[in-house]
């Protein structure tokens, strides 16, 4: 019985630590907030570490007032369809956005 409790504790800890790696976002990628709202048509874009720009269709669902240009984030998303406002990035639906420290 003690071994079962110990193994359960260890596995639970690993799952918890694994989930915290991306600050709660699963399969997240490193990214930055890029604010292009001064242009006529663009708003906020998300730039991935490899330079890919994402144009989110559901930005308002992710506390847009909490973020500023240049903020470091973890982001998970899925490709989406729709018209581009900026003609700059991939059209995506955000699944998760969370703060990252570095």
BELMOZI-V804918 format. One record per helix or strand. SS is the DSSP state (A for helix, B for strand). FROM is the first residue (numbers start at 1). TO is the last residue. Records with the same first field share a line. If there is no record, write none. Layout:
SS: FROM-TO  FROM-TO
//
This chain:
A: 2-20  59-61  64-66
B: 29-35  44-48  53-56  72-79  90-99
//
